[in-house]
Amino acid sequence: MVGSTPDESTSFVGRKSELARLVDAFAGHRMVTLTGPGGVGKSRLALHAVTTGILGPPEAVAWADLSPLQDERLLAATVSDASGLADHTPRMPADALCAWLADKRMLLVLDSCEHLVDACRDLVGDLLTACPDVTILATSRQPVGIPGELRFEVGPLPRDGDALTLFVDRARAANPTIRLEGPGPSRAVAAICRRLDGIPLALELAGAQLRNGTVEEVAEQLRTALSALDTAEPVRPARHQSLRTAIGWSHELCAPLERLLWARLSVLRGTFDESAARAVCAGGPLDADAVAPALAGLVAKSVVSRRGNGFRMLDTVREYGRMWLAELGEEKAAEGRHARAFLNLVRRADDGWLGPGQAGWYRRLAAAHPDVCAALDHLLANDPHAATEMASRVGFFWACCGHLHEARGYLESALAQYGVPGPTRTRAQWALGCCALLQGEHDKARLLGESCAREADRDDDLEGRRSAAYLLGITHLLSGRPTAAEQVADRALATAPDGPFASASVLRCHLVRIFALTGGGELDRAAQEAERLRRGCVARGEYWARNYTYYQLSLIALFQDRPREAAEHARAMLDGKRRLGDSFGIALGLDLLAAALAAGGENDSAARLAGTGLAFWRGVGHAQRGTPELGPIREECERAAREALGDESYEREFRTGVEEDAAMALARVVRGAVG
C-alpha cells in the first residue's frame, strides 16, 4: 500500500452486507463517507474493505489517519505523507498534493474526519476536481458535505447475531476458560449484547471485563450501571447512551491510578511507547514506577490497544479521558508535561545524531510526528525560546525525511516570536536555511547562511560558524563554485583539530570539502577522504554522512570508468537512505545506479531504473537535481541506453520503471536484483 495502513489486530466480525453495499457504492460515486457515532465500527469496516482488496488492489490505497491532528494546518501534509509525496518545493501543500495525484489511480482513505470537516471538504473538492482517477473513502461522524458524496450510514451489529459473535470472541480472548454455555451464561451474554445495542466498541470493553469475573457478574454490573442513568438526562439516539455507559462503566471498574493514567494519556495524539507514557503522565500519586502496571491494566481492559511496538487510544475513549482530565483541573499541567517530554525527546535525538542510534532516532521522530507538532504548538504559545530550540533541533531531521513544509513553518513562526540574539536563534536560522536549500531557494539559503555567520561571529559561537559554513558551502556547490565551497569548509575546519566526528557541524563541513574536491576534479584526494570518512561513519553506526560518502565514491568511480564499483556504492547509499526515509537522497542514488548500470552495459536495467528514479523525483516535487556534475552523467546514461536498446525498447523499460510500485522496486534494487 502507498501509505501506512493499520494492521487488523483483532478478528473482523460480520458486516457482509455492508461490505457488498460498499463495493456497489463505489460503482457510481467517487467519494463515499462511512458515517455513524463513535465506536460503531466505521474505521474497522474501512480497514477490512481495504485489506481484503474488495475495493481494488491494496497497493493502490493510501490511508491517512486524521485523528491525531489538532486542527487543519497539517491536513494536506498528512494526506501527502500517506500518498507517498515528500514535497521539496515551496508550493502550498494542497497544490503540491493535487499535482502529485493528478495522473494517479488511487483509493484515498481519510479516517476520522469529523473534527476537520470544513477543511476536508475544501481539500476533497480540490482533489476530486484535479485528480480524475482518485476515489475517496472517508470515515466521519457526519458527512463531509461535498457535492456527489454518498453517505453510507454504519449501524450497530445485530444484537442477536453478529453482536453475540463479537462479544463471545472478545470474551474468550480476555479469558479463554470463561464459561459462556448453559442457560445462565447464555442469557447473560444476550442481555449484555441487548443492553449495549450492538455497539462494537461497547461490546469490546464489556468483553475485556471478563478477565476477572463471570459473564453473569458482568451482566449485573452493566444492568446496575444502566439503571444509575435512568434518572439522568437521556442521550439521543439511545445507542449513544449505551456507548457512554459502557465507557463510563469501564472507567469505574478501573483502579484509581488506571483512571488517572487514562485521563493523562488523553493528551497524546498518536501511537506512544511506555517511556512516552511515563514522561507525560507521571506525577503526584502516579509515580514513574506505577505507570507501567497502570498501562498494562488499561490494555487488559481494552481502554488502550497495542499498535505494533507501541500503544494507541481510540478517539472515543480519548475524548472520555480528556473530559476527566478537565474535571481534575489538570489540562494545563498535562499539556505542559507533554510539551516538555517531546522537547526532551527531540533533544536526545539531536544529541544522539552522530551515534549508533541515528537511524533509530529518525524512525522515532517520524512515529512521534503528531506529538512533536502538538508540543511545538504549545511551546509557541507559552515559551517561544523553547519552541525555537525545539524547531531548530528537529528541523534537520524533518528536512531530511520529507517534512519540509512543517519544518519551515514552525521555524519561521518561532523566529518571528523569538528575537533574542544568541546560539538558539542562530541555529534556527541555519535550520531554516537548510529547508530553503532543499526547496530550491538557493538565494534565500545563502542569505540565511550569511546571517548565521555574522551572528555566530558576534557571539563567538564556534558551532554556529561551522553550521553556517556548511550551509554556505552547499550553496556554493550547487551554484557550480567548488573552490569557494572548499575554502569555506577549510576555514571552518581549521578550528576543529579533533577530527571529523568532533560534532555534527564538523562532520557536515568535511562532507562539503569532499564534494568540493570532486567538483574541482581532484578525484583521487576526494576518494581518499571519502573512504576515510566512510570507515569512521561505519564504525560509529552513522548513516546520514555515510550515505553521502557513498554518493561521492560512486560519482568518482563513474568518472574513472569503474561502473561495477560505482553500482556497489550507489546500492549502499540507497540502503542507507531507505533507513532514514530520505526520498530526495533515494532519487539521487537511483540516478547514480542507473548511470552505473548503463556504463556497465546493463541497458535494460538502466532504462527501467531511470524510470524508477523519475518516479521518486516526482515524489519530491522537483525535476532531477543534485550537484552540477551529476547532470552530464544522467545524460550519458540515457544516451548510452537509448543507443543500445533503440527508442521503442528504451521507452518501454523506462515506463515500466515509472509505473511499478516504487517501494517494491527500491527493495529489489537494494538487494541487487534490478530486473
C-alpha positions as CSV (number, residue, x, y, z in Angstrom):
1,M,0.0,0.0,0.0
2,V,1.1,3.6,-0.6
3,G,0.5,4.8,3.0
4,S,1.0,3.2,6.3
5,T,-2.3,1.2,6.8
6,P,-3.0,-0.2,10.3
7,D,-3.0,-3.9,10.8
8,E,-6.2,-5.7,11.6
9,S,-5.0,-6.7,15.1
10,T,-8.3,-8.4,16.1
11,S,-10.7,-10.6,14.2
12,F,-13.3,-8.9,12.0
13,V,-16.9,-10.0,12.7
14,G,-20.0,-9.7,10.4
15,R,-20.7,-6.7,8.1
16,K,-21.1,-8.9,5.0
17,S,-24.0,-6.9,3.6
18,E,-22.2,-3.6,4.4
19,L,-19.1,-4.8,2.5
20,A,-21.2,-5.8,-0.5
21,R,-23.0,-2.4,-0.4
22,L,-19.8,-0.6,-0.1
23,V,-18.5,-2.1,-3.4
24,D,-21.7,-1.1,-5.1
25,A,-21.5,2.4,-3.7
26,F,-18.2,3.0,-5.5
27,A,-19.6,1.8,-8.8
28,G,-21.5,5.1,-9.0
29,H,-19.6,7.5,-6.7
30,R,-16.1,8.8,-6.4
31,M,-16.5,9.6,-2.7
32,V,-18.2,7.5,-0.1
33,T,-18.3,8.6,3.6
34,L,-18.9,6.0,6.3
35,T,-20.9,7.9,9.0
36,G,-22.2,6.9,12.4
37,P,-21.4,7.5,16.1
38,G,-18.1,6.9,17.7
39,G,-17.4,3.2,18.4
40,V,-19.8,1.9,15.8
41,G,-17.0,0.4,13.7
42,K,-16.5,2.8,10.8
43,S,-12.7,2.6,10.7
44,R,-12.8,-1.2,11.1
45,L,-15.2,-1.6,8.2
46,A,-13.0,0.7,6.0
47,L,-9.8,-1.1,7.1
48,H,-11.3,-4.6,6.4
49,A,-12.5,-3.4,3.0
50,V,-9.1,-2.1,2.1
51,T,-7.0,-5.1,3.4
52,T,-9.2,-7.7,1.7
53,G,-8.9,-5.9,-1.6
54,I,-12.6,-5.7,-2.4
55,L,-12.2,-2.0,-3.3
56,G,-9.2,-2.6,-5.5
57,P,-5.5,-3.6,-5.1
58,P,-4.3,-2.8,-1.6
59,E,-1.1,-1.4,-3.0
60,A,-3.1,1.3,-4.7
61,V,-4.6,2.5,-1.4
62,A,-3.3,5.5,0.7
63,W,-4.5,5.5,4.3
64,A,-4.4,8.9,6.1
65,D,-5.2,8.8,9.8
66,L,-6.5,12.3,10.7
67,S,-7.4,11.6,14.3
68,P,-4.0,12.9,15.8
69,L,-4.5,16.3,14.1
70,Q,-5.4,19.2,16.4
71,D,-6.5,21.4,13.5
72,E,-6.4,21.8,9.7
73,R,-2.8,23.1,9.4
74,L,-1.3,19.7,8.9
75,L,-4.2,18.1,6.9
76,A,-2.6,18.4,3.4
77,A,0.8,17.4,4.8
78,T,-0.7,14.3,6.5
79,V,-2.5,13.2,3.3
80,S,0.7,13.9,1.3
81,D,2.7,11.6,3.6
82,A,0.1,8.9,3.2
83,S,0.1,9.3,-0.6
84,G,3.9,9.0,-0.9
85,L,4.6,12.6,-1.6
86,A,7.6,14.1,0.3
87,D,7.3,17.6,-1.3
88,H,10.6,19.5,-1.5
89,T,9.2,22.7,-3.2
90,P,7.9,25.9,-1.6
91,R,4.4,25.3,-3.1
92,M,1.3,25.3,-1.0
93,P,0.9,21.7,0.3
94,A,-2.6,21.3,-1.2
95,D,-1.4,22.4,-4.6
96,A,1.6,20.0,-4.5
97,L,-0.7,17.2,-3.5
98,C,-3.2,17.8,-6.3
99,A,-0.3,17.9,-8.8
100,W,1.1,14.7,-7.4
101,L,-2.1,12.8,-7.6
102,A,-3.3,14.3,-10.9
103,D,-2.3,11.2,-13.0
104,K,-2.6,8.5,-10.4
105,R,-5.2,5.8,-9.9
106,M,-5.7,5.6,-6.2
107,L,-8.1,5.0,-3.4
108,L,-7.5,7.6,-0.7
109,V,-8.9,6.8,2.8
110,L,-9.4,9.7,5.1
111,D,-10.0,8.2,8.5
112,S,-11.7,10.3,11.3
113,C,-12.7,13.5,9.5
114,E,-15.3,14.8,12.0
115,H,-13.1,17.4,13.7
116,L,-11.8,18.7,10.4
117,V,-15.0,18.6,8.2
118,D,-14.7,22.1,6.7
119,A,-11.0,21.6,5.8
120,C,-11.6,18.1,4.5
121,R,-14.5,19.5,2.3
122,D,-12.1,22.0,0.7
123,L,-9.3,19.5,0.2
124,V,-11.5,16.8,-1.2
125,G,-13.1,19.2,-3.6
126,D,-9.8,20.2,-5.0
127,L,-8.6,16.5,-5.2
128,L,-11.8,15.3,-7.0
129,T,-11.5,18.2,-9.5
130,A,-7.8,17.9,-10.2
131,C,-7.3,14.1,-10.0
132,P,-9.8,12.2,-12.2
133,D,-8.7,8.7,-11.2
134,V,-8.6,9.3,-7.4
135,T,-11.6,7.9,-5.3
136,I,-12.1,8.7,-1.7
137,L,-13.4,6.7,1.2
138,A,-13.9,8.8,4.4
139,T,-14.9,7.9,7.9
140,S,-16.7,10.6,9.9
141,R,-19.4,11.1,12.5
142,Q,-21.0,13.5,10.0
143,P,-20.9,13.8,6.2
144,V,-18.1,15.9,4.7
145,G,-20.7,17.7,2.6
146,I,-19.1,17.6,-0.8
147,P,-21.3,17.5,-3.9
148,G,-21.6,14.0,-5.2
149,E,-20.6,12.4,-1.8
150,L,-22.5,9.2,-0.9
151,R,-23.3,9.0,2.8
152,F,-23.1,5.4,4.0
153,E,-24.5,5.0,7.5
154,V,-22.8,2.3,9.6
155,G,-25.2,0.9,12.2
156,P,-24.7,-1.3,15.2
157,L,-24.3,-5.1,14.8
158,P,-27.5,-7.1,15.0
159,R,-27.9,-7.8,18.8
160,D,-28.9,-11.5,18.3
161,G,-26.4,-12.3,15.6
162,D,-23.0,-10.6,14.9
163,A,-23.0,-8.8,18.2
164,L,-23.2,-12.1,20.1
165,T,-20.3,-13.4,17.9
166,L,-18.2,-10.4,18.6
167,F,-18.8,-10.4,22.3
168,V,-18.0,-14.1,22.6
169,D,-14.9,-13.7,20.6
170,R,-13.6,-10.9,22.7
171,A,-14.7,-12.6,25.9
172,R,-12.7,-15.7,25.1
173,A,-9.7,-13.6,24.1
174,A,-9.8,-12.0,27.6
175,N,-10.4,-15.2,29.4
176,P,-10.0,-18.5,27.4
177,T,-11.6,-20.5,30.3
178,I,-14.7,-18.4,30.7
179,R,-17.9,-20.3,30.8
180,L,-20.4,-18.9,28.2
181,E,-22.5,-22.0,27.6
182,G,-25.6,-23.1,29.5
183,P,-28.9,-21.3,30.3
184,G,-27.5,-18.8,32.8
185,P,-24.4,-17.7,30.9
186,S,-26.3,-17.6,27.5
187,R,-29.0,-15.4,29.0
188,A,-26.3,-13.1,30.4
189,V,-24.5,-12.8,27.1
190,A,-27.7,-12.0,25.3
191,A,-28.6,-9.4,27.9
192,I,-25.2,-7.7,27.6
193,C,-25.5,-7.5,23.8
194,R,-29.1,-6.2,24.1
195,R,-28.2,-3.5,26.7
196,L,-25.2,-2.3,24.7
197,D,-27.3,-2.1,21.5
198,G,-24.7,-4.0,19.4
199,I,-22.1,-1.2,19.5
200,P,-18.8,-2.9,18.7
201,L,-16.6,-0.7,21.0
202,A,-19.0,-1.1,23.9
203,L,-19.0,-4.9,23.4
204,E,-15.2,-5.0,23.3
205,L,-15.0,-3.0,26.5
206,A,-17.5,-5.3,28.2
207,G,-15.7,-8.4,26.9
208,A,-12.5,-7.3,28.4
209,Q,-14.1,-7.2,31.9
210,L,-14.5,-11.0,31.8
211,R,-10.8,-11.3,32.6
212,N,-11.7,-11.1,36.3
213,G,-15.3,-12.1,36.5
214,T,-18.1,-14.3,35.3
215,V,-20.4,-13.3,32.5
216,E,-23.3,-13.2,35.0
217,E,-21.4,-10.8,37.2
218,V,-20.6,-8.5,34.2
219,A,-24.2,-8.5,33.1
220,E,-25.3,-7.5,36.6
221,Q,-22.7,-4.8,36.8
222,L,-23.8,-3.4,33.5
223,R,-27.5,-3.5,34.5
224,T,-26.7,-1.6,37.6
225,A,-24.7,1.0,35.6
226,L,-27.6,1.5,33.2
227,S,-30.1,1.8,36.0
228,A,-28.0,4.5,37.6
229,L,-28.5,6.6,34.4
230,D,-32.3,6.1,34.3
231,T,-32.8,9.4,36.2
232,A,-30.2,11.3,34.2
233,E,-31.0,13.3,31.1
234,P,-31.2,10.8,28.3
235,V,-28.8,10.8,25.4
236,R,-30.3,10.5,21.8
237,P,-30.1,8.3,20.0
238,A,-30.2,5.6,22.6
239,R,-27.1,3.8,21.3
240,H,-25.1,6.9,22.2
241,Q,-26.3,6.3,25.8
242,S,-25.2,2.7,25.5
243,L,-21.7,3.6,24.4
244,R,-21.3,6.3,27.0
245,T,-22.5,3.9,29.7
246,A,-20.0,1.2,28.6
247,I,-17.1,3.7,28.6
248,G,-18.2,5.2,31.9
249,W,-18.7,1.7,33.4
250,S,-15.2,0.6,32.2
251,H,-13.8,3.8,33.8
252,E,-15.5,3.0,37.1
253,L,-14.0,-0.5,37.1
254,C,-10.5,0.8,36.6
255,A,-8.2,1.2,39.6
256,P,-7.7,4.8,40.8
257,L,-4.3,5.0,39.2
258,E,-5.5,3.5,36.0
259,R,-8.2,6.2,35.8
260,L,-5.7,8.9,36.4
261,L,-3.4,7.5,33.7
262,W,-6.4,7.2,31.3
263,A,-7.0,10.9,31.8
264,R,-3.4,12.0,31.4
265,L,-2.8,9.8,28.3
266,S,-5.6,11.7,26.5
267,V,-3.1,14.5,25.7
268,L,-1.0,12.1,23.5
269,R,-2.1,12.4,19.8
270,G,-0.6,9.3,18.1
271,T,1.0,6.0,18.9
272,F,3.1,6.1,22.0
273,D,5.5,3.8,23.9
274,E,5.9,3.2,27.6
275,S,8.7,5.8,28.0
276,A,6.4,8.5,26.5
277,A,3.6,7.5,28.8
278,R,5.9,7.8,31.8
279,A,7.3,11.1,30.7
280,V,3.9,12.7,30.1
281,C,1.8,11.1,32.8
282,A,4.0,10.5,35.9
283,G,3.4,12.9,38.8
284,G,1.7,13.1,42.1
285,P,0.1,9.8,43.2
286,L,1.0,8.2,39.8
287,D,4.8,7.9,40.2
288,A,7.1,6.7,37.4
289,D,7.2,3.1,38.7
290,A,3.4,3.0,38.7
291,V,2.9,3.9,35.1
292,A,3.8,0.5,33.6
293,P,1.4,-1.6,35.7
294,A,-1.4,1.0,35.2
295,L,-0.8,0.9,31.5
296,A,-1.0,-2.9,31.5
297,G,-4.3,-2.6,33.3
298,L,-5.7,-0.3,30.7
299,V,-4.5,-2.6,27.9
300,A,-6.2,-5.6,29.7
301,K,-9.5,-3.6,29.8
302,S,-9.3,-2.7,26.1
303,V,-9.1,1.0,27.0
304,V,-5.7,1.2,25.4
305,S,-4.8,-1.1,22.4
306,R,-1.4,-2.3,21.2
307,R,-0.2,-0.8,17.9
308,G,3.0,-2.5,16.7
309,N,5.6,-1.9,19.3
310,G,3.6,0.9,20.9
311,F,0.1,1.7,22.2
312,R,-2.9,3.7,20.9
313,M,-6.1,5.0,22.4
314,L,-9.3,5.2,20.3
315,D,-10.7,8.6,19.7
316,T,-13.9,8.0,21.6
317,V,-12.0,6.6,24.6
318,R,-9.5,9.5,24.4
319,E,-12.3,12.0,24.4
320,Y,-13.7,10.5,27.6
321,G,-10.3,10.7,29.2
322,R,-9.9,14.3,28.2
323,M,-13.3,15.1,29.8
324,W,-12.0,13.7,33.1
325,L,-8.7,15.5,32.7
326,A,-10.7,18.7,32.6
327,E,-12.7,17.6,35.6
328,L,-9.5,17.1,37.5
329,G,-8.3,20.5,36.5
330,E,-5.1,19.0,35.0
331,E,-5.3,20.0,31.3
332,K,-2.8,22.8,31.5
333,A,-0.3,20.8,33.6
334,A,-0.7,17.7,31.3
335,E,-0.1,19.8,28.2
336,G,3.0,21.3,29.8
337,R,4.4,17.9,30.7
338,H,3.6,16.7,27.1
339,A,5.5,19.6,25.6
340,R,8.5,19.1,27.9
341,A,8.5,15.4,27.2
342,F,8.7,15.8,23.5
343,L,11.2,18.6,23.7
344,N,13.4,16.3,25.7
345,L,12.8,13.5,23.1
346,V,14.0,15.9,20.4
347,R,17.0,16.9,22.4
348,R,18.0,13.3,22.9
349,A,17.6,12.6,19.2
350,D,19.7,15.6,18.3
351,D,22.4,14.8,20.8
352,G,22.4,11.2,19.5
353,W,22.6,12.1,15.8
354,L,26.2,11.2,15.5
355,G,25.9,7.9,17.4
356,P,24.8,4.3,16.5
357,G,21.2,5.1,17.2
358,Q,20.9,7.7,14.3
359,A,18.6,5.7,12.1
360,G,16.5,4.7,15.1
361,W,16.1,8.4,16.0
362,Y,14.8,9.1,12.5
363,R,12.2,6.4,12.9
364,R,11.2,7.5,16.4
365,L,10.7,11.1,15.4
366,A,8.7,10.0,12.4
367,A,6.4,7.9,14.6
368,A,6.1,10.8,17.1
369,H,5.4,13.4,14.4
370,P,1.8,14.4,15.6
371,D,3.0,14.8,19.2
372,V,6.1,16.7,18.2
373,C,3.9,19.2,16.3
374,A,1.5,19.4,19.2
375,A,4.4,20.1,21.6
376,L,5.7,22.9,19.2
377,D,2.2,24.4,19.1
378,H,2.1,24.5,22.9
379,L,5.6,26.0,23.2
380,L,5.0,28.6,20.6
381,A,2.1,29.9,22.7
382,N,3.8,29.6,26.0
383,D,7.6,29.5,25.7
384,P,9.0,30.9,22.4
385,H,12.6,30.3,23.4
386,A,11.9,26.6,24.0
387,A,9.9,26.5,20.8
388,T,12.8,28.0,18.8
389,E,15.2,25.5,20.3
390,M,12.9,22.5,19.6
391,A,12.2,23.6,16.0
392,S,15.9,24.1,15.3
393,R,16.8,20.7,16.7
394,V,14.0,18.8,14.9
395,G,14.3,20.8,11.7
396,F,17.2,18.9,10.2
397,F,15.6,15.6,10.9
398,W,12.4,16.7,9.2
399,A,14.2,18.3,6.3
400,C,15.8,15.0,5.5
401,C,12.7,12.9,5.7
402,G,10.0,14.8,3.9
403,H,8.5,17.2,6.5
404,L,10.0,20.3,4.9
405,H,6.7,22.3,5.0
406,E,6.2,21.7,8.7
407,A,9.9,22.3,9.5
408,R,9.9,25.6,7.6
409,G,6.5,26.7,9.0
410,Y,7.5,26.1,12.6
411,L,10.9,27.6,12.2
412,E,9.5,30.8,10.6
413,S,6.9,31.1,13.4
414,A,9.5,30.6,16.1
415,L,11.9,33.1,14.6
416,A,9.1,35.6,14.3
417,Q,8.3,35.3,18.0
418,Y,11.8,34.9,19.4
419,G,14.1,37.8,18.6
420,V,16.7,37.3,21.3
421,P,20.2,37.1,19.6
422,G,22.3,34.1,20.5
423,P,23.1,30.5,19.5
424,T,19.5,29.3,19.8
425,R,18.3,31.8,17.2
426,T,21.4,31.3,15.0
427,R,20.7,27.6,14.9
428,A,17.1,28.1,14.0
429,Q,18.2,30.4,11.1
430,W,20.6,27.7,10.0
431,A,17.8,25.0,10.0
432,L,15.5,27.3,8.1
433,G,18.3,27.8,5.5
434,C,18.6,24.0,5.1
435,C,14.9,23.9,4.4
436,A,15.1,26.7,1.8
437,L,18.1,25.0,0.2
438,L,16.2,21.7,-0.2
439,Q,13.2,23.6,-1.6
440,G,15.4,25.0,-4.3
441,E,15.5,28.6,-2.9
442,H,19.3,28.9,-3.1
443,D,19.5,32.7,-2.7
444,K,17.4,32.6,0.4
445,A,19.6,29.8,1.8
446,R,22.7,31.9,1.1
447,L,21.3,34.9,2.8
448,L,20.4,32.9,5.9
449,G,23.8,31.3,5.9
450,E,25.5,34.7,5.8
451,S,23.2,35.9,8.6
452,C,24.2,32.9,10.7
453,A,27.9,33.5,10.1
454,R,27.6,37.2,11.2
455,E,25.6,36.3,14.4
456,A,28.0,33.4,15.2
457,D,31.0,35.7,14.9
458,R,29.3,38.3,17.1
459,D,28.6,35.7,19.8
460,D,31.9,33.8,19.4
461,D,29.6,30.7,18.6
462,L,32.0,28.1,17.2
463,E,29.3,25.6,16.3
464,G,27.3,28.4,14.7
465,R,30.2,29.3,12.5
466,R,30.6,25.7,11.3
467,S,26.9,25.3,10.7
468,A,26.9,28.5,8.6
469,A,30.0,27.2,6.7
470,Y,28.1,24.0,5.8
471,L,25.1,25.9,4.6
472,L,27.2,28.4,2.6
473,G,29.4,25.6,1.2
474,I,26.4,23.7,-0.1
475,T,25.0,26.8,-1.8
476,H,28.4,27.3,-3.5
477,L,28.5,23.7,-4.7
478,L,25.0,23.9,-6.1
479,S,26.0,27.1,-7.9
480,G,29.0,25.5,-9.5
481,R,31.6,27.1,-7.3
482,P,33.5,24.2,-5.8
483,T,36.7,26.2,-5.0
484,A,34.6,28.7,-2.9
485,A,32.9,25.8,-1.1
486,E,36.3,24.2,-0.3
487,Q,37.6,27.5,1.1
488,V,34.6,28.0,3.3
489,A,34.8,24.4,4.7
490,D,38.6,24.6,5.2
491,R,38.2,27.9,7.2
492,A,35.7,26.2,9.5
493,L,37.7,23.1,9.9
494,A,40.9,25.0,10.8
495,T,39.5,25.3,14.3
496,A,38.4,21.7,14.6
497,P,41.6,19.7,15.3
498,D,39.8,16.7,16.9
499,G,38.8,15.0,13.6
500,P,35.5,14.8,11.6
501,F,33.4,13.4,14.5
502,A,34.0,16.1,17.0
503,S,30.5,17.4,16.3
504,A,27.7,17.2,13.8
505,S,28.7,20.5,12.2
506,V,32.3,19.4,11.8
507,L,31.2,16.2,10.1
508,R,29.0,18.2,7.7
509,C,31.9,20.5,6.8
510,H,34.1,17.5,6.0
511,L,31.4,16.4,3.5
512,V,31.4,19.8,1.9
513,R,35.1,19.5,1.5
514,I,34.8,16.1,-0.2
515,F,32.1,17.3,-2.5
516,A,34.2,20.4,-3.4
517,L,37.3,18.2,-4.2
518,T,35.1,16.1,-6.6
519,G,33.6,19.1,-8.2
520,G,37.1,20.6,-8.7
521,G,38.3,17.4,-10.4
522,E,40.7,16.3,-7.6
523,L,39.2,12.8,-7.7
524,D,41.9,10.8,-6.0
525,R,42.0,13.1,-3.0
526,A,38.3,13.2,-2.8
527,A,38.1,9.4,-2.9
528,Q,40.7,9.0,-0.2
529,E,39.0,11.5,2.1
530,A,35.5,10.0,1.3
531,E,36.7,6.4,2.1
532,R,38.4,7.6,5.3
533,L,35.2,9.3,6.4
534,R,33.0,6.4,5.3
535,R,35.0,4.0,7.6
536,G,34.6,6.3,10.5
537,C,30.8,6.5,9.9
538,V,30.5,2.7,9.7
539,A,32.5,2.3,12.9
540,R,30.0,4.7,14.7
541,G,26.8,3.4,13.2
542,E,26.2,6.7,11.4
543,Y,24.2,6.8,8.2
544,W,23.4,10.3,7.0
545,A,27.0,11.3,6.2
546,R,28.0,7.8,5.3
547,N,25.3,7.8,2.6
548,Y,26.9,10.9,1.0
549,T,30.4,9.4,1.1
550,Y,28.9,6.5,-0.9
551,Y,27.4,9.2,-3.3
552,Q,30.8,10.7,-3.8
553,L,32.6,7.3,-4.2
554,S,30.0,6.3,-6.8
555,L,30.4,9.5,-8.7
556,I,34.2,9.2,-8.6
557,A,34.1,5.6,-9.8
558,L,31.9,6.6,-12.7
559,F,34.3,9.4,-13.7
560,Q,37.2,6.9,-13.5
561,D,35.3,4.2,-15.6
562,R,34.7,1.7,-12.8
563,P,31.0,1.0,-13.3
564,R,30.7,-2.1,-11.2
565,E,32.2,-0.3,-8.2
566,A,30.0,2.7,-8.8
567,A,26.9,0.5,-8.7
568,E,28.0,-1.1,-5.4
569,H,28.4,2.3,-3.8
570,A,25.1,3.5,-5.2
571,R,23.3,0.5,-3.8
572,A,24.9,1.1,-0.4
573,M,23.7,4.7,-0.5
574,L,20.2,3.6,-1.4
575,D,20.1,1.1,1.5
576,G,21.1,3.9,4.0
577,K,18.8,6.5,2.5
578,R,15.9,4.0,2.8
579,R,16.7,3.5,6.5
580,L,16.3,7.3,7.1
581,G,13.3,7.7,4.9
582,D,15.0,10.2,2.7
583,S,13.2,10.3,-0.6
584,F,15.4,13.1,-2.0
585,G,18.5,11.0,-1.4
586,I,16.9,7.9,-2.8
587,A,16.2,9.8,-6.0
588,L,19.8,10.8,-6.3
589,G,21.0,7.3,-5.6
590,L,18.7,5.8,-8.2
591,D,20.1,8.2,-10.8
592,L,23.7,7.1,-9.9
593,L,22.8,3.4,-10.1
594,A,21.1,3.8,-13.4
595,A,24.2,5.5,-14.8
596,A,26.5,2.8,-13.4
597,L,24.4,0.1,-15.0
598,A,24.3,1.9,-18.3
599,A,28.1,2.3,-18.1
600,G,28.4,-1.4,-17.5
601,G,26.3,-2.4,-20.4
602,E,23.1,-3.4,-18.4
603,N,20.9,-1.2,-20.6
604,D,17.5,-2.7,-19.9
605,S,18.0,-2.4,-16.2
606,A,19.4,1.1,-16.6
607,A,16.4,2.3,-18.5
608,R,14.0,0.8,-16.0
609,L,15.8,2.2,-13.1
610,A,15.9,5.7,-14.7
611,G,12.1,5.5,-14.7
612,T,12.0,4.5,-11.1
613,G,14.3,7.4,-10.3
614,L,11.9,9.8,-12.1
615,A,9.0,8.4,-10.0
616,F,11.0,9.3,-6.9
617,W,11.8,12.8,-8.2
618,R,8.2,13.4,-8.9
619,G,7.5,12.3,-5.3
620,V,9.7,15.2,-4.0
621,G,8.2,17.6,-6.5
622,H,11.4,18.6,-8.3
623,A,12.9,17.9,-11.6
624,Q,16.1,15.9,-11.2
625,R,18.6,17.8,-9.0
626,G,22.0,17.3,-7.4
627,T,25.4,18.8,-7.7
628,P,26.3,20.1,-11.2
629,E,28.5,17.1,-12.2
630,L,25.5,14.8,-11.9
631,G,23.7,16.3,-14.9
632,P,26.1,15.1,-17.6
633,I,26.2,11.7,-16.0
634,R,22.4,11.4,-16.3
635,E,22.5,12.5,-19.9
636,E,25.2,10.0,-20.8
637,C,23.2,7.2,-19.1
638,E,20.2,7.9,-21.3
639,R,22.2,8.3,-24.4
640,A,24.1,5.0,-24.0
641,A,20.9,3.0,-23.1
642,R,18.9,4.5,-25.9
643,E,21.6,3.8,-28.4
644,A,21.9,0.2,-27.3
645,L,18.2,-0.5,-27.0
646,G,16.6,1.7,-29.5
647,D,14.0,4.3,-28.7
648,E,11.0,2.0,-28.5
649,S,12.6,-0.5,-26.2
650,Y,14.1,2.2,-24.0
651,E,10.8,3.9,-23.6
652,R,9.1,0.6,-22.7
653,E,11.6,-0.2,-20.0
654,F,11.5,3.4,-18.8
655,R,7.7,3.4,-18.4
656,T,7.9,0.1,-16.6
657,G,10.2,1.8,-14.0
658,V,7.9,4.8,-13.7
659,E,4.7,2.8,-13.2
660,E,5.8,0.0,-10.9
661,D,5.4,0.2,-7.1
662,A,8.3,2.4,-6.0
663,A,8.9,0.8,-2.6
664,M,9.0,-2.7,-4.0
665,A,11.3,-1.6,-6.8
666,L,13.6,0.1,-4.3
667,A,13.7,-3.0,-2.1
668,R,14.6,-5.1,-5.1
669,V,17.3,-2.7,-6.2
670,V,19.0,-2.7,-2.8
671,R,19.1,-6.5,-2.8
672,G,21.0,-6.2,-6.1
673,A,18.2,-7.5,-8.4
674,V,17.2,-4.7,-10.7
675,G,15.3,-6.6,-13.3
